[in-house]
Amino acid sequence: MGQIYGGHLVAKALKEMEGVSTVFSLSGDHIDRIYDGFFEYGIRIVDDRHEQAAA
């Protein structure tokens, strides 16, 4: 049995329970596992490099 990471559980919950199809994010190493989950569950990521640019 393979490992299940918390980030994959986050993505699964967002997709299946909340119907999320797109997320806006600031990338970083601390959320790599969540990004992996987003890719696995087909959630689109809009990556912003700066908080002010995102607003």
C-alpha distance matrix in Angstrom:
0.0 3.8 6.7 9.1 12.7 15.8 17.5 15.2 15.9 19.6 19.7 18.2 20.8 23.5 23.0 22.4 24.5 27.2 27.5 27.5 27.9 29.4 29.2 31.7 30.6 31.8 29.3 28.3 25.6 24.8 23.4 21.5 18.1 20.0 21.5 18.2 17.3 20.8 20.5 17.3 19.2 22.5 24.4 27.4 28.1 31.8 32.1 35.2 36.3 38.8 39.2 42.7 41.9 39.2 41.8
3.8 0.0 3.8 6.5 9.7 13.1 14.4 12.3 13.7 17.1 17.1 16.2 19.0 21.4 21.0 20.9 23.1 25.5 25.6 25.2 25.4 26.5 26.1 28.5 27.2 28.2 25.6 24.6 21.9 21.3 19.9 17.8 14.5 16.6 18.0 14.6 14.2 17.7 17.3 14.4 16.7 19.9 21.6 24.4 24.9 28.5 28.5 31.7 32.6 35.2 35.7 39.3 38.4 35.8 38.5
6.7 3.8 0.0 3.8 6.3 9.8 11.5 10.1 11.4 14.5 15.1 14.7 17.1 19.5 19.7 20.0 21.8 23.9 24.4 23.7 24.2 25.0 24.2 26.3 24.8 25.6 23.1 21.8 19.1 18.2 16.9 15.2 11.8 14.0 15.9 13.0 12.5 16.3 16.5 14.0 16.2 19.4 20.5 23.2 23.2 26.7 26.5 29.4 30.3 32.6 32.9 36.6 36.0 33.4 36.1
9.1 6.5 3.8 0.0 3.8 6.7 8.4 6.8 7.6 10.9 11.7 11.2 13.4 15.9 16.3 16.5 18.1 20.2 20.9 20.3 21.1 22.0 21.1 23.4 22.1 23.3 21.2 20.3 18.1 16.7 14.9 13.8 10.0 11.4 13.7 11.2 9.9 13.6 14.4 12.0 13.5 17.0 17.7 20.6 20.7 24.2 24.3 27.2 28.3 30.4 30.4 34.1 33.6 30.8 33.2
12.7 9.7 6.3 3.8 0.0 3.8 5.4 5.4 6.7 9.0 10.2 10.9 12.8 14.7 15.8 16.7 17.9 19.3 20.3 19.1 19.9 20.2 18.8 20.7 19.0 20.0 17.9 16.8 14.6 13.0 11.3 10.6 6.9 8.4 11.1 9.4 8.4 12.0 13.4 11.9 13.4 16.5 16.5 19.0 18.5 21.8 21.5 24.1 25.1 27.0 27.0 30.7 30.4 27.7 30.1
15.8 13.1 9.8 6.7 3.8 0.0 3.8 5.4 5.0 6.3 8.7 9.8 10.6 12.4 14.3 15.2 15.7 16.9 18.4 17.2 18.6 18.8 17.0 18.8 17.3 18.4 17.0 16.1 14.5 12.1 10.2 10.8 7.4 7.4 11.0 10.5 8.8 11.8 14.1 13.1 13.6 16.7 15.9 18.4 17.7 20.7 20.5 22.8 23.9 25.5 25.0 28.6 28.6 25.7 27.8
17.5 14.4 11.5 8.4 5.4 3.8 0.0 3.8 5.4 5.0 6.3 8.6 9.9 10.6 12.3 14.2 15.0 15.6 16.5 14.7 15.7 15.5 13.7 15.5 13.9 15.3 13.8 13.4 12.3 10.3 7.6 8.0 4.8 3.7 7.3 7.3 5.7 8.3 10.8 10.5 11.1 13.7 12.6 14.8 14.0 17.0 16.8 19.3 20.6 22.4 22.1 25.7 25.4 22.5 24.9
15.2 12.3 10.1 6.8 5.4 5.4 3.8 0.0 3.8 5.4 5.1 6.0 8.5 9.9 10.5 11.9 13.5 14.6 15.1 13.8 14.6 15.2 14.3 16.8 16.0 17.8 16.3 16.3 15.2 13.8 10.8 10.3 6.8 5.9 8.3 6.9 4.0 7.3 9.3 7.8 8.4 11.5 11.3 14.2 14.3 17.8 18.3 21.2 22.9 24.9 24.7 28.2 27.5 24.5 26.8
15.9 13.7 11.4 7.6 6.7 5.0 5.4 3.8 0.0 3.8 5.4 5.0 6.1 8.5 9.9 10.3 11.2 12.8 14.1 13.5 15.2 16.2 15.2 17.9 17.4 19.5 18.5 18.6 17.6 15.5 12.8 13.1 9.8 8.3 11.3 10.6 7.4 9.8 12.4 10.7 10.2 13.5 13.0 16.2 16.4 19.7 20.4 23.1 24.9 26.5 25.8 29.2 28.9 25.6 27.5
19.6 17.1 14.5 10.9 9.0 6.3 5.0 5.4 3.8 0.0 3.8 5.5 5.2 6.2 8.6 10.1 10.3 10.9 12.4 11.1 13.0 13.5 12.1 14.6 14.1 16.4 15.9 16.4 16.2 13.9 10.9 12.1 9.5 6.8 9.8 10.5 7.4 8.6 12.0 11.4 10.3 12.9 11.4 14.1 14.0 16.9 17.6 20.0 22.0 23.3 22.3 25.6 25.4 22.1 23.8
19.7 17.1 15.1 11.7 10.2 8.7 6.3 5.1 5.4 3.8 0.0 3.8 5.5 5.1 6.1 8.5 9.8 10.1 10.4 8.8 10.0 10.8 10.1 13.2 13.3 15.9 15.4 16.5 16.5 15.0 11.5 11.8 9.5 6.5 8.2 8.6 5.2 5.4 8.8 8.3 6.7 9.2 7.8 10.9 11.4 14.7 15.9 18.8 21.1 22.8 22.2 25.3 24.5 21.2 23.2
18.2 16.2 14.7 11.2 10.9 9.8 8.6 6.0 5.0 5.5 3.8 0.0 3.8 5.5 5.2 5.8 7.8 9.4 9.7 9.6 11.0 12.9 13.1 16.4 16.9 19.7 19.1 20.1 19.9 18.3 14.9 15.0 12.2 9.9 11.5 11.1 7.3 8.0 10.6 8.8 6.6 9.8 9.5 13.1 14.4 17.8 19.4 22.4 24.8 26.5 25.7 28.8 28.0 24.6 26.4
20.8 19.0 17.1 13.4 12.8 10.6 9.9 8.5 6.1 5.2 5.5 3.8 0.0 3.8 5.5 5.4 5.2 6.9 8.6 8.9 11.6 13.4 13.2 16.4 17.0 20.0 20.0 21.1 21.2 19.1 15.8 16.8 14.2 11.4 13.6 13.9 10.2 10.6 13.7 12.5 10.0 12.6 11.4 14.8 15.8 18.7 20.3 22.8 25.3 26.5 25.2 28.2 27.8 24.2 25.5
23.5 21.4 19.5 15.9 14.7 12.4 10.6 9.9 8.5 6.2 5.1 5.5 3.8 0.0 3.8 5.9 5.7 5.0 6.3 5.4 8.3 9.8 9.7 13.0 14.2 17.5 18.0 19.6 20.3 18.5 15.0 16.2 14.3 10.9 12.3 13.5 10.2 9.2 12.6 12.3 9.4 11.0 8.9 11.9 12.8 15.4 17.4 19.7 22.6 23.7 22.3 25.1 24.5 20.8 22.1
23.0 21.0 19.7 16.3 15.8 14.3 12.3 10.5 9.9 8.6 6.1 5.2 5.5 3.8 0.0 3.8 5.9 5.8 4.8 4.9 6.6 9.4 10.6 14.3 15.9 19.3 19.5 21.4 22.0 20.7 17.0 17.4 15.5 12.3 13.0 13.5 10.1 8.7 11.3 10.6 7.0 8.5 7.3 10.7 12.7 15.7 18.1 20.9 23.9 25.4 24.4 27.0 26.0 22.3 23.8
22.4 20.9 20.0 16.5 16.7 15.2 14.2 11.9 10.3 10.1 8.5 5.8 5.4 5.9 3.8 0.0 3.8 5.9 5.7 7.8 9.9 13.0 14.2 17.9 19.5 22.8 23.0 24.6 25.0 23.3 19.8 20.2 17.8 15.0 16.1 16.1 12.5 11.9 14.2 12.6 9.2 11.2 10.9 14.4 16.5 19.5 21.9 24.6 27.6 29.0 27.8 30.4 29.5 25.9 27.1
24.5 23.1 21.8 18.1 17.9 15.7 15.0 13.5 11.2 10.3 9.8 7.8 5.2 5.7 5.9 3.8 0.0 3.8 5.9 8.3 11.4 14.0 14.7 18.1 19.7 23.1 23.7 25.2 25.8 23.7 20.4 21.5 19.2 16.1 17.7 18.3 14.6 14.0 16.9 15.7 12.4 14.3 13.2 16.3 18.0 20.5 22.8 25.1 28.1 29.0 27.3 29.9 29.4 25.7 26.4
27.2 25.5 23.9 20.2 19.3 16.9 15.6 14.6 12.8 10.9 10.1 9.4 6.9 5.0 5.8 5.9 3.8 0.0 3.8 5.5 9.2 11.3 12.1 15.3 17.3 20.8 22.0 23.9 25.0 23.1 19.7 21.0 19.3 15.8 17.1 18.3 15.0 13.6 16.6 16.3 12.8 13.9 11.9 14.4 15.9 17.9 20.4 22.5 25.6 26.3 24.5 26.7 26.3 22.5 23.0
27.5 25.6 24.4 20.9 20.3 18.4 16.5 15.1 14.1 12.4 10.4 9.7 8.6 6.3 4.8 5.7 5.9 3.8 0.0 3.8 6.4 9.4 11.3 14.8 17.3 21.0 21.9 24.2 25.4 24.0 20.4 21.2 19.7 16.3 16.7 17.7 14.6 12.5 15.0 14.8 11.1 11.4 9.8 12.2 14.4 16.6 19.5 21.9 25.2 26.3 24.8 26.9 25.9 22.2 23.0
27.5 25.2 23.7 20.3 19.1 17.2 14.7 13.8 13.5 11.1 8.8 9.6 8.9 5.4 4.9 7.8 8.3 5.5 3.8 0.0 3.8 5.9 7.5 11.1 13.5 17.3 18.3 20.8 22.2 21.0 17.4 18.3 17.3 13.7 13.8 15.4 12.7 10.1 12.8 13.5 10.1 9.8 7.2 9.1 10.9 12.9 15.7 18.1 21.4 22.5 21.2 23.4 22.3 18.6 19.7
27.9 25.4 24.2 21.1 19.9 18.6 15.7 14.6 15.2 13.0 10.0 11.0 11.6 8.3 6.6 9.9 11.4 9.2 6.4 3.8 0.0 3.8 7.0 10.6 13.2 16.9 17.6 20.4 22.0 21.4 17.7 18.0 17.4 14.1 13.1 14.5 12.4 9.1 10.9 12.2 9.1 7.4 4.9 6.1 8.8 10.9 14.2 16.9 20.4 21.9 21.2 23.1 21.5 18.0 19.5
29.4 26.5 25.0 22.0 20.2 18.8 15.5 15.2 16.2 13.5 10.8 12.9 13.4 9.8 9.4 13.0 14.0 11.3 9.4 5.9 3.8 0.0 3.8 6.9 9.8 13.5 14.5 17.7 19.7 19.4 15.8 16.3 16.5 13.1 11.7 14.0 12.7 9.1 10.9 13.2 10.9 9.0 5.5 4.5 5.8 7.3 10.6 13.1 16.6 18.1 17.5 19.4 17.7 14.3 16.0
29.2 26.1 24.2 21.1 18.8 17.0 13.7 14.3 15.2 12.1 10.1 13.1 13.2 9.7 10.6 14.2 14.7 12.1 11.3 7.5 7.0 3.8 0.0 3.8 6.4 10.1 11.5 14.5 16.8 16.2 12.8 14.0 14.5 11.1 10.0 13.1 12.0 8.8 11.4 13.9 12.2 11.0 7.2 6.3 5.1 6.1 8.4 10.6 14.0 15.2 14.4 16.7 15.4 11.9 13.9
31.7 28.5 26.3 23.4 20.7 18.8 15.5 16.8 17.9 14.6 13.2 16.4 16.4 13.0 14.3 17.9 18.1 15.3 14.8 11.1 10.6 6.9 3.8 0.0 3.8 7.3 9.5 12.9 15.8 15.5 12.7 14.2 15.6 12.5 11.2 14.8 14.5 11.5 13.7 16.7 15.5 14.1 10.5 8.7 6.0 4.8 6.0 7.2 10.6 11.5 10.7 13.0 11.7 8.2 10.5
30.6 27.2 24.8 22.1 19.0 17.3 13.9 16.0 17.4 14.1 13.3 16.9 17.0 14.2 15.9 19.5 19.7 17.3 17.3 13.5 13.2 9.8 6.4 3.8 0.0 3.8 6.0 9.2 12.3 12.0 9.6 11.4 13.4 10.8 9.6 13.4 13.8 11.5 13.7 16.7 16.3 15.4 12.0 10.5 7.0 6.3 5.1 6.0 8.4 9.6 9.3 12.4 11.6 8.7 11.5
31.8 28.2 25.6 23.3 20.0 18.4 15.3 17.8 19.5 16.4 15.9 19.7 20.0 17.5 19.3 22.8 23.1 20.8 21.0 17.3 16.9 13.5 10.1 7.3 3.8 0.0 3.8 6.7 10.3 10.5 9.2 11.1 13.9 12.1 10.9 14.6 15.7 14.0 15.8 18.9 19.1 18.3 15.2 13.5 9.8 8.6 5.7 5.3 5.8 7.1 7.7 11.1 10.6 8.8 11.9
29.3 25.6 23.1 21.2 17.9 17.0 13.8 16.3 18.5 15.9 15.4 19.1 20.0 18.0 19.5 23.0 23.7 22.0 21.9 18.3 17.6 14.5 11.5 9.5 6.0 3.8 0.0 3.8 7.1 8.3 7.1 8.0 11.3 10.4 8.8 12.1 14.0 12.8 14.0 17.1 18.0 17.4 14.9 13.4 9.7 9.6 6.5 7.4 7.2 9.7 11.1 14.5 13.6 12.2 15.5
28.3 24.6 21.8 20.3 16.8 16.1 13.4 16.3 18.6 16.4 16.5 20.1 21.1 19.6 21.4 24.6 25.2 23.9 24.2 20.8 20.4 17.7 14.5 12.9 9.2 6.7 3.8 0.0 3.8 5.4 5.9 6.9 10.4 10.5 9.8 12.5 14.7 14.4 15.6 18.2 19.6 19.5 17.4 16.4 13.0 13.3 10.2 10.9 9.8 11.8 13.2 16.7 16.5 15.3 18.5
25.6 21.9 19.1 18.1 14.6 14.5 12.3 15.2 17.6 16.2 16.5 19.9 21.2 20.3 22.0 25.0 25.8 25.0 25.4 22.2 22.0 19.7 16.8 15.8 12.3 10.3 7.1 3.8 0.0 3.8 5.5 5.3 8.6 10.1 9.8 11.5 14.0 14.7 15.6 17.7 19.6 20.1 18.4 18.1 15.0 16.1 13.3 14.5 13.4 15.5 16.9 20.5 20.2 19.0 22.1
24.8 21.3 18.2 16.7 13.0 12.1 10.3 13.8 15.5 13.9 15.0 18.3 19.1 18.5 20.7 23.3 23.7 23.1 24.0 21.0 21.4 19.4 16.2 15.5 12.0 10.5 8.3 5.4 3.8 0.0 3.8 5.9 7.9 8.8 10.0 11.9 13.5 14.4 16.2 17.8 19.2 20.2 18.3 18.5 15.6 16.8 14.4 15.5 14.8 16.3 16.8 20.5 20.8 19.2 21.8
23.4 19.9 16.9 14.9 11.3 10.2 7.6 10.8 12.8 10.9 11.5 14.9 15.8 15.0 17.0 19.8 20.4 19.7 20.4 17.4 17.7 15.8 12.8 12.7 9.6 9.2 7.1 5.9 5.5 3.8 0.0 3.8 5.5 5.3 6.4 8.8 10.0 10.7 12.7 14.4 15.5 16.5 14.5 14.9 12.2 14.0 12.2 13.9 14.2 16.0 16.3 20.0 19.9 17.7 20.4
21.5 17.8 15.2 13.8 10.6 10.8 8.0 10.3 13.1 12.1 11.8 15.0 16.8 16.2 17.4 20.2 21.5 21.0 21.2 18.3 18.0 16.3 14.0 14.2 11.4 11.1 8.0 6.9 5.3 5.9 3.8 0.0 3.8 5.4 5.1 6.3 8.7 9.8 10.7 12.4 14.4 15.2 14.0 14.4 12.1 14.3 12.6 15.0 15.2 17.7 18.6 22.2 21.5 19.5 22.6
18.1 14.5 11.8 10.0 6.9 7.4 4.8 6.8 9.8 9.5 9.5 12.2 14.2 14.3 15.5 17.8 19.2 19.3 19.7 17.3 17.4 16.5 14.5 15.6 13.4 13.9 11.3 10.4 8.6 7.9 5.5 3.8 0.0 3.8 5.4 5.0 6.3 8.7 9.9 10.5 12.4 14.2 13.4 14.7 13.3 16.1 15.2 17.8 18.5 20.8 21.3 24.9 24.3 22.0 24.8
20.0 16.6 14.0 11.4 8.4 7.4 3.7 5.9 8.3 6.8 6.5 9.9 11.4 10.9 12.3 15.0 16.1 15.8 16.3 13.7 14.1 13.1 11.1 12.5 10.8 12.1 10.4 10.5 10.1 8.8 5.3 5.4 3.8 0.0 3.8 5.3 5.0 6.2 8.8 9.7 10.5 12.1 10.6 12.1 10.7 13.6 13.2 15.9 17.2 19.2 19.2 22.8 22.2 19.4 22.0
21.5 18.0 15.9 13.7 11.1 11.0 7.3 8.3 11.3 9.8 8.2 11.5 13.6 12.3 13.0 16.1 17.7 17.1 16.7 13.8 13.1 11.7 10.0 11.2 9.6 10.9 8.8 9.8 9.8 10.0 6.4 5.1 5.4 3.8 0.0 3.8 5.3 4.9 6.3 8.6 9.9 10.4 8.9 9.6 8.0 11.0 10.6 13.8 15.2 17.8 18.4 21.7 20.5 18.0 21.0
18.2 14.6 13.0 11.2 9.4 10.5 7.3 6.9 10.6 10.5 8.6 11.1 13.9 13.5 13.5 16.1 18.3 18.3 17.7 15.4 14.5 14.0 13.1 14.8 13.4 14.6 12.1 12.5 11.5 11.9 8.8 6.3 5.0 5.3 3.8 0.0 3.8 5.4 5.2 6.2 8.8 10.0 9.9 11.3 10.7 14.1 14.0 17.3 18.6 21.4 22.2 25.5 24.2 21.7 24.8
17.3 14.2 12.5 9.9 8.4 8.8 5.7 4.0 7.4 7.4 5.2 7.3 10.2 10.2 10.1 12.5 14.6 15.0 14.6 12.7 12.4 12.7 12.0 14.5 13.8 15.7 14.0 14.7 14.0 13.5 10.0 8.7 6.3 5.0 5.3 3.8 0.0 3.8 5.4 4.9 6.1 8.4 8.3 10.8 11.0 14.6 15.2 18.5 20.3 22.7 22.9 26.2 25.1 22.2 24.8
20.8 17.7 16.3 13.6 12.0 11.8 8.3 7.3 9.8 8.6 5.4 8.0 10.6 9.2 8.7 11.9 14.0 13.6 12.5 10.1 9.1 9.1 8.8 11.5 11.5 14.0 12.8 14.4 14.7 14.4 10.7 9.8 8.7 6.2 4.9 5.4 3.8 0.0 3.8 5.4 5.3 5.9 4.8 7.0 7.5 11.3 12.5 15.9 18.2 20.6 20.8 23.8 22.3 19.4 22.0
20.5 17.3 16.5 14.4 13.4 14.1 10.8 9.3 12.4 12.0 8.8 10.6 13.7 12.6 11.3 14.2 16.9 16.6 15.0 12.8 10.9 10.9 11.4 13.7 13.7 15.8 14.0 15.6 15.6 16.2 12.7 10.7 9.9 8.8 6.3 5.2 5.4 3.8 0.0 3.8 5.5 5.1 6.1 7.5 8.5 12.2 13.3 17.0 19.2 22.0 22.8 25.6 23.7 21.1 24.1
17.3 14.4 14.0 12.0 11.9 13.1 10.5 7.8 10.7 11.4 8.3 8.8 12.5 12.3 10.6 12.6 15.7 16.3 14.8 13.5 12.2 13.2 13.9 16.7 16.7 18.9 17.1 18.2 17.7 17.8 14.4 12.4 10.5 9.7 8.6 6.2 4.9 5.4 3.8 0.0 3.8 5.7 7.8 10.4 11.9 15.7 17.0 20.6 22.7 25.5 26.0 28.9 27.2 24.4 27.2
19.2 16.7 16.2 13.5 13.4 13.6 11.1 8.4 10.2 10.3 6.7 6.6 10.0 9.4 7.0 9.2 12.4 12.8 11.1 10.1 9.1 10.9 12.2 15.5 16.3 19.1 18.0 19.6 19.6 19.2 15.5 14.4 12.4 10.5 9.9 8.8 6.1 5.3 5.5 3.8 0.0 3.8 5.7 9.1 11.4 15.1 17.0 20.5 23.1 25.5 25.5 28.3 26.7 23.6 26.0
22.5 19.9 19.4 17.0 16.5 16.7 13.7 11.5 13.5 12.9 9.2 9.8 12.6 11.0 8.5 11.2 14.3 13.9 11.4 9.8 7.4 9.0 11.0 14.1 15.4 18.3 17.4 19.5 20.1 20.2 16.5 15.2 14.2 12.1 10.4 10.0 8.4 5.9 5.1 5.7 3.8 0.0 3.8 6.3 9.3 12.8 15.2 18.8 21.6 24.1 24.4 26.8 24.8 21.8 24.3
24.4 21.6 20.5 17.7 16.5 15.9 12.6 11.3 13.0 11.4 7.8 9.5 11.4 8.9 7.3 10.9 13.2 11.9 9.8 7.2 4.9 5.5 7.2 10.5 12.0 15.2 14.9 17.4 18.4 18.3 14.5 14.0 13.4 10.6 8.9 9.9 8.3 4.8 6.1 7.8 5.7 3.8 0.0 3.8 6.5 9.8 12.4 15.8 18.8 21.0 20.9 23.4 21.6 18.4 20.7
27.4 24.4 23.2 20.6 19.0 18.4 14.8 14.2 16.2 14.1 10.9 13.1 14.8 11.9 10.7 14.4 16.3 14.4 12.2 9.1 6.1 4.5 6.3 8.7 10.5 13.5 13.4 16.4 18.1 18.5 14.9 14.4 14.7 12.1 9.6 11.3 10.8 7.0 7.5 10.4 9.1 6.3 3.8 0.0 3.8 6.6 9.6 13.0 16.1 18.5 18.7 20.9 18.6 15.8 18.3
28.1 24.9 23.2 20.7 18.5 17.7 14.0 14.3 16.4 14.0 11.4 14.4 15.8 12.8 12.7 16.5 18.0 15.9 14.4 10.9 8.8 5.8 5.1 6.0 7.0 9.8 9.7 13.0 15.0 15.6 12.2 12.1 13.3 10.7 8.0 10.7 11.0 7.5 8.5 11.9 11.4 9.3 6.5 3.8 0.0 3.8 6.0 9.5 12.5 14.9 15.3 17.7 15.6 12.9 15.8
31.8 28.5 26.7 24.2 21.8 20.7 17.0 17.8 19.7 16.9 14.7 17.8 18.7 15.4 15.7 19.5 20.5 17.9 16.6 12.9 10.9 7.3 6.1 4.8 6.3 8.6 9.6 13.3 16.1 16.8 14.0 14.3 16.1 13.6 11.0 14.1 14.6 11.3 12.2 15.7 15.1 12.8 9.8 6.6 3.8 0.0 3.8 6.5 10.0 12.1 12.7 14.5 12.1 9.5 12.6
32.1 28.5 26.5 24.3 21.5 20.5 16.8 18.3 20.4 17.6 15.9 19.4 20.3 17.4 18.1 21.9 22.8 20.4 19.5 15.7 14.2 10.6 8.4 6.0 5.1 5.7 6.5 10.2 13.3 14.4 12.2 12.6 15.2 13.2 10.6 14.0 15.2 12.5 13.3 17.0 17.0 15.2 12.4 9.6 6.0 3.8 0.0 3.8 6.5 9.2 10.5 12.8 10.6 8.7 12.3
35.2 31.7 29.4 27.2 24.1 22.8 19.3 21.2 23.1 20.0 18.8 22.4 22.8 19.7 20.9 24.6 25.1 22.5 21.9 18.1 16.9 13.1 10.6 7.2 6.0 5.3 7.4 10.9 14.5 15.5 13.9 15.0 17.8 15.9 13.8 17.3 18.5 15.9 17.0 20.6 20.5 18.8 15.8 13.0 9.5 6.5 3.8 0.0 3.8 5.7 7.2 9.2 7.0 5.7 9.5
36.3 32.6 30.3 28.3 25.1 23.9 20.6 22.9 24.9 22.0 21.1 24.8 25.3 22.6 23.9 27.6 28.1 25.6 25.2 21.4 20.4 16.6 14.0 10.6 8.4 5.8 7.2 9.8 13.4 14.8 14.2 15.2 18.5 17.2 15.2 18.6 20.3 18.2 19.2 22.7 23.1 21.6 18.8 16.1 12.5 10.0 6.5 3.8 0.0 3.8 7.0 9.0 7.5 7.8 11.3
38.8 35.2 32.6 30.4 27.0 25.5 22.4 24.9 26.5 23.3 22.8 26.5 26.5 23.7 25.4 29.0 29.0 26.3 26.3 22.5 21.9 18.1 15.2 11.5 9.6 7.1 9.7 11.8 15.5 16.3 16.0 17.7 20.8 19.2 17.8 21.4 22.7 20.6 22.0 25.5 25.5 24.1 21.0 18.5 14.9 12.1 9.2 5.7 3.8 0.0 3.8 5.6 5.3 6.4 9.0
39.2 35.7 32.9 30.4 27.0 25.0 22.1 24.7 25.8 22.3 22.2 25.7 25.2 22.3 24.4 27.8 27.3 24.5 24.8 21.2 21.2 17.5 14.4 10.7 9.3 7.7 11.1 13.2 16.9 16.8 16.3 18.6 21.3 19.2 18.4 22.2 22.9 20.8 22.8 26.0 25.5 24.4 20.9 18.7 15.3 12.7 10.5 7.2 7.0 3.8 0.0 3.8 5.5 5.2 6.6
42.7 39.3 36.6 34.1 30.7 28.6 25.7 28.2 29.2 25.6 25.3 28.8 28.2 25.1 27.0 30.4 29.9 26.7 26.9 23.4 23.1 19.4 16.7 13.0 12.4 11.1 14.5 16.7 20.5 20.5 20.0 22.2 24.9 22.8 21.7 25.5 26.2 23.8 25.6 28.9 28.3 26.8 23.4 20.9 17.7 14.5 12.8 9.2 9.0 5.6 3.8 0.0 3.8 5.4 5.3
41.9 38.4 36.0 33.6 30.4 28.6 25.4 27.5 28.9 25.4 24.5 28.0 27.8 24.5 26.0 29.5 29.4 26.3 25.9 22.3 21.5 17.7 15.4 11.7 11.6 10.6 13.6 16.5 20.2 20.8 19.9 21.5 24.3 22.2 20.5 24.2 25.1 22.3 23.7 27.2 26.7 24.8 21.6 18.6 15.6 12.1 10.6 7.0 7.5 5.3 5.5 3.8 0.0 3.8 5.5
39.2 35.8 33.4 30.8 27.7 25.7 22.5 24.5 25.6 22.1 21.2 24.6 24.2 20.8 22.3 25.9 25.7 22.5 22.2 18.6 18.0 14.3 11.9 8.2 8.7 8.8 12.2 15.3 19.0 19.2 17.7 19.5 22.0 19.4 18.0 21.7 22.2 19.4 21.1 24.4 23.6 21.8 18.4 15.8 12.9 9.5 8.7 5.7 7.8 6.4 5.2 5.4 3.8 0.0 3.8
41.8 38.5 36.1 33.2 30.1 27.8 24.9 26.8 27.5 23.8 23.2 26.4 25.5 22.1 23.8 27.1 26.4 23.0 23.0 19.7 19.5 16.0 13.9 10.5 11.5 11.9 15.5 18.5 22.1 21.8 20.4 22.6 24.8 22.0 21.0 24.8 24.8 22.0 24.1 27.2 26.0 24.3 20.7 18.3 15.8 12.6 12.3 9.5 11.3 9.0 6.6 5.3 5.5 3.8 0.0
